[in-house]
Amino acid sequence: MVQRFNVKEGQRYAQRLSVQKRASVWKVGAILATDPSIPHARLINVADPLQTKTISCFALGDRAFYELIAETATGMG
């Protein structure tokens, strides 16, 4: 079920915010499948690794909120 969302550990996403705010970059640290019908991703703030959050993979894949910017950490150049 997680595969249908195409969210994988190591991917990096930019959170879409208003023009006035700077977008934060989040790395997928883990995929949590506590409820197989609604998989979630544990995100780690790249600039502040102590800041984490958990969101559904469905929300992470919604381009209105997040944009995939790198498939893996090495893709950040």
ABEGO torsion letter per residue (X at the ends): XAAAAGBBBGBBBBBBBBAABBBBBBBBABBBAABAABBBBBBBBAABAABBBBBBAAAAABAAABBBABABAAAAX
